[in-house]
Amino acid sequence: MDTHDLVVVGAGPAGAVAALHALALRPGASVLLLDARDFPRDKTCGDGVAAEVFDLLDDLGVTGVRELGLEVPMLRLRTPGGRVAHRAAPRPNRVVPRRWFDAALVDAAVHAGAELRRHRVRELTDDGDRIVLDGTLAGRAVVGADGAHSVVRRALGGPAPRPADTAVAIRGYAPVAADAETLTIEFAAGPHPAYAWSFPVPGGGANVGYGVFHRDGAGSRAELLARLAALLPGQVPDPATLRAHHLPLSTSPRVQPDGRVLLAGDAAAAVNPLTGEGIFDAVASGLLAGRNALRGAGAGAAQRASMERAFGRHQRHVGALARLAVRPGFLDAAIGAAAAHRTVFDCAVRLGLGRGTVSPAALALVAGRLPSAVIRAHRRARGGAVR
Ligand SMILES: Cc1cc2nc3c(=O)[nH]c(=O)nc-3n(C[C@H](O)[C@H](O)[C@H](O)COP(=O)(O)OP(=O)(O)OC[C@H]3O[C@@H](n4cnc5c(N)ncnc54)[C@H](O)[C@@H]3O)c2cc1C
């Protein structure tokens, strides 16, 4: 049996960062990084990378990734009701094509001592003091960072994500951006929150797409593209670059049992339910997994506690806001307040792209614009305020 201290399944941002952090804490550990595909590889994504991601990579000593992307200072949000907030983000975010971003993190992990191997994992069995993968490989700990359709999550008994906790999005590359200085977001009318985006990419053009925050509300590929065309006319993606994928939202039931198997990133259903942002959550949860994987049989329990400490309050706040966002009038109130008040805009960006929580001042400014029916319905549903 080919046995390692740590086997990481999936070499996206969550997996590469888990490998990197484990090696930073225990240089010389044998870390095997498995992926079903060769790198560099495309990943279906909007390529928007929050400023906070680079802070985490700086702390890990991974340099040069910022420079692969385009700095985009502005953010523009528009509701179907016509409210527009167009401001400089508290800190500039970046657009980094995932083909480059992910390959750079994998290179850093290999440079730190991880062994990268192409292998699609199909089966895990618990052998007591180690986890066996596909009958041939074993790890004293395993990090499942194998994305939205995680085999590792299923092996742990994680339930299939509910439609309401799964977003669906399609993306492609267009020859021009809606605005070369701005991350442009156009919200759609309809029963489920949804938006179209145009994010300028390095070298010109844009990553454009459309996402719906409910699997059953997404419709066909043709319908997704029709809604993108209606919201962002002129942003026409090259058909050869179009790909759609699921996003497991952090409103999903938590899955992290005790034991030697840990989950990170999309496999842990860490995607922000307000924005579909998942790279920050993948990197942050990958960092925790890399540290906790070194705890042997206590790894799973340590990861569960770390995830709650790091994300619990944030996820409760964005979950409550995601429930409010389905009510007519909420988005207009929130974006209207963000247009009028810098403090609301900055709070919204931190909630949507990082680990922010709702500030009482921002909440009061949004609530002042809410139709009273929305407030009453939310109080009834929650039985009180969010903690
Ligand atoms: C259309 C779309 C747009 C998005 N836009 C943004 C955005 O602009 N900004 C943002 O922050 N987030 C965005 N997201 C979310 C973001 O892409 C994910 O949250 C992020 O990629 C999660 O990283 P990860 O490392 O957990 O998983 P992934 O990046 O999915 O990596 C998982 C890896 O596991 C490998 N793998 C899968 N199964 C196996 C297996 N059985 N064995 C071995 N390897 C396996 C895959 O090949 C892959 O390399 C978007 C998502 C979609 C679908």
The ligand as a MOL file (V3000), in Angstrom:
LIG
                    3D

  0  0  0     0  0            999 V3000
M  V30 BEGIN CTAB
M  V30 COUNTS 53 58 0 0 0
M  V30 BEGIN ATOM
M  V30 1 C -19.9830 29.7330 -13.2390 0
M  V30 2 C -19.3160 29.9520 -11.9040 0
M  V30 3 C -18.8020 31.1980 -11.5910 0
M  V30 4 C -18.1260 31.4010 -10.3740 0
M  V30 5 N -17.5530 32.6200 -10.1470 0
M  V30 6 C -16.8260 32.8100 -9.0220 0
M  V30 7 C -16.1120 34.0210 -8.8530 0
M  V30 8 O -16.0820 34.9280 -9.7120 0
M  V30 9 N -15.4240 34.1850 -7.6890 0
M  V30 10 C -15.3870 33.2110 -6.7250 0
M  V30 11 O -14.7640 33.4310 -5.6850 0
M  V30 12 N -16.0370 32.0390 -6.8970 0
M  V30 13 C -16.7310 31.7950 -8.0360 0
M  V30 14 N -17.3260 30.5880 -8.2340 0
M  V30 15 C -17.1670 29.5240 -7.2050 0
M  V30 16 C -15.7540 28.9090 -7.2890 0
M  V30 17 O -15.4850 28.5380 -8.6190 0
M  V30 18 C -15.6330 27.6820 -6.3680 0
M  V30 19 O -16.2220 27.9740 -5.1290 0
M  V30 20 C -14.1670 27.2930 -6.1580 0
M  V30 21 O -13.5890 26.8540 -7.3560 0
M  V30 22 C -14.0420 26.1850 -5.1060 0
M  V30 23 O -12.7070 25.7230 -5.0420 0
M  V30 24 P -12.3990 24.2130 -4.6050 0
M  V30 25 O -10.9370 24.1030 -4.5290 0
M  V30 26 O -13.2270 23.8540 -3.4340 0
M  V30 27 O -12.9910 23.3170 -5.7970 0
M  V30 28 P -12.6170 23.2980 -7.3420 0
M  V30 29 O -12.0170 24.5700 -7.7540 0
M  V30 30 O -13.8510 22.8150 -8.0310 0
M  V30 31 O -11.4980 22.1640 -7.4530 0
M  V30 32 C -11.8360 20.8090 -7.2620 0
M  V30 33 C -10.7660 19.9480 -7.9450 0
M  V30 34 O -11.0440 18.5840 -7.6400 0
M  V30 35 C -10.8360 17.7860 -8.7790 0
M  V30 36 N -11.6750 16.5840 -8.6210 0
M  V30 37 C -13.0200 16.4920 -8.6510 0
M  V30 38 N -13.4090 15.2270 -8.3930 0
M  V30 39 C -12.2760 14.5150 -8.1800 0
M  V30 40 C -12.0270 13.1460 -7.8600 0
M  V30 41 N -13.0290 12.2740 -7.6820 0
M  V30 42 N -10.7490 12.7430 -7.7280 0
M  V30 43 C -9.7210 13.6200 -7.8980 0
M  V30 44 N -9.9050 14.9200 -8.2010 0
M  V30 45 C -11.1700 15.3760 -8.3240 0
M  V30 46 C -11.2600 18.6760 -9.9440 0
M  V30 47 O -10.6210 18.2590 -11.1510 0
M  V30 48 C -10.7730 20.0460 -9.4680 0
M  V30 49 O -9.4770 20.3470 -9.9200 0
M  V30 50 C -18.0090 30.3380 -9.4300 0
M  V30 51 C -18.5360 29.0840 -9.7390 0
M  V30 52 C -19.1810 28.8800 -10.9580 0
M  V30 53 C -19.7220 27.5100 -11.2840 0
M  V30 END ATOM
M  V30 BEGIN BOND
M  V30 1 1 1 2
M  V30 2 1 2 3
M  V30 3 2 2 52
M  V30 4 2 3 4
M  V30 5 1 4 5
M  V30 6 1 4 50
M  V30 7 2 5 6
M  V30 8 1 6 7
M  V30 9 1 6 13
M  V30 10 2 7 8
M  V30 11 1 7 9
M  V30 12 1 9 10
M  V30 13 2 10 11
M  V30 14 1 10 12
M  V30 15 2 12 13
M  V30 16 1 13 14
M  V30 17 1 14 15
M  V30 18 1 14 50
M  V30 19 1 15 16
M  V30 20 1 16 17
M  V30 21 1 16 18
M  V30 22 1 18 19
M  V30 23 1 18 20
M  V30 24 1 20 21
M  V30 25 1 20 22
M  V30 26 1 22 23
M  V30 27 1 23 24
M  V30 28 2 24 25
M  V30 29 1 24 26
M  V30 30 1 24 27
M  V30 31 1 27 28
M  V30 32 2 28 29
M  V30 33 1 28 30
M  V30 34 1 28 31
M  V30 35 1 31 32
M  V30 36 1 32 33
M  V30 37 1 33 34
M  V30 38 1 33 48
M  V30 39 1 34 35
M  V30 40 1 35 36
M  V30 41 1 35 46
M  V30 42 1 36 37
M  V30 43 1 36 45
M  V30 44 2 37 38
M  V30 45 1 38 39
M  V30 46 1 39 40
M  V30 47 2 39 45
M  V30 48 1 40 41
M  V30 49 2 40 42
M  V30 50 1 42 43
M  V30 51 2 43 44
M  V30 52 1 44 45
M  V30 53 1 46 47
M  V30 54 1 46 48
M  V30 55 1 48 49
M  V30 56 2 50 51
M  V30 57 1 51 52
M  V30 58 1 52 53
M  V30 END BOND
M  V30 END CTAB
M  END
